[in-house]
Structures are given as structure tokens and as C-alpha cells.
């Protein structure tokens, strides 16, 4: 009986420590379609509007968005979905035709 309780305790302890910890300052980079400084403002503003996003920087030349997020509050997928809703495609989420067509002419990038 004593051994059973000890084994059960060890099993619970090991499984507790084995859980993946979510980072409060996780840094991610992802590709987001866009063309100009207007796109940059829209993409960064949209990313920062997602709860848990601490910083966002989109590079016009490389089309890379770098974000620092609190993984306990949000995920990179949530950020990509919000940006797609604002009119910009990512590698996993595409905006609707209607939203894309509503972008200013200078922001209408070549869609893949």
C-alpha cells in the first residue's frame, strides 16, 4: 500500500513537471503580404490589438512580421487570423476577396 501511494505521488509529480510551459515573452516571425507603409501601419496596429501581443514590427521589404506575445493569453494563429480579417494574407490565413478589395489601391498586393 505504501509503495502504491509513493508510485502515485511520483506519477503526479512527473506529469506536472512534464507539462509544456507557455512563455510570457515568446518571439515569432511570420510572412504577411503587403506593399507599403500604409500596410505596415495596418498590420502592426491589428497585431497589437490582439490581447497578449506586446510588440509587433512588419518589415516592408522582407514582408516579415515579428511579434512578441504572451502565450498564456494568445497565439501566433490568433494574430494571423486578426491580420487576415484586416485584409492581409499570411502563410496560413487568407483574407476574403471583399476585404482585400476594400484595401486602398496602394495596399493591394499580388495574391498567391
N, C-alpha and C positions, 0 to 999 in steps of 0.2 A: 504494500500500500504506500509506504514511504517512497519507494522508487518510482511508483506511478505518478505521485504528486510532483516529485522532483523532475521527472521527464516532461510532464505537462507544463510546469513552470519554465523549463528551458525552451520548450517549443514556442510558447507565447513570447518569451524574451527574444528569441532569434527572429521570429516573424515580425515583431515590432521594429527591430533594427534593420530588417531587410527591405522595408518599405522605401520607395524612392522619395527622396526629399525634393520638394519644389523650391526653386530658388527665388529669392526676392529681387535679385538683380540679374536676370538671365538676359544675355545679349544674343540677338538673332539678326541675320541678314537674309533678305529675300528680294527677288526681282519683281518690280512693279512697273507696268507700262505707263509711259507719259512722255511729254516733249519739252516742256518749258517751265519757267519759274511759277506760272500760274498753277501748273500741275503740282510742282513742289509744295506750294502753299496748301493746296487742297489735300494732298496725300498726307503731309505731316500733321495738318490740323485734324484730319479724320482719325489718324492713328492715335493722336494724343487725346481724342475724345473718348477712346475706349478705356474704361476703368481699369487701372493696373498698369497702364503704359506710362513709363517715367520719362522716356525721351524718344524722339523719332527724327531721323535725318535721311532724306532721299536725295541721292546724287543724280543730277540731270544727265550727266554724261554716261555713267555706268548703269543707270536705271535700278540701282540697288537701294533698298530701304534698310536702314539699320535701326533696330528698336531695342530698348532695354525695358523689360517687363517684369512685373511681379507675377510669377507663375501660380501663386496662390489665388490670384484674382482674375487672371485672364490667360489666354494662349495666343500663340502666333496665328493660329487658324482664325480666331475671333477678330484679330486685327485685319487679316486678309479679307474676311467677309465684309467688314465695315468699309474698307477701301474699295472693294468691288461695288458695294452699294452706292459709293460716291462717284463711280464712273471709271475706275481704273482696274485693268486686269492684273492678276498675279499668276504665278505658275500653277496654282490650284483652283483659284476662283475667278470666274469671268463675270463682267458686268452685263446687264441686259442691253439689248440694242437701243431701247428707248432712253436709258440713262446715258449710254455712250453718245447718242445723237444729240442729247441736250448739252453736252460739253461745248465750250467755246471752240471755234474753228481751230485756233492755235493749239488746242489740247487734244485734238482728235488724232491719235497715234495710229500706226499701221497695226491692225489686229492680226493675231496669229490664228 
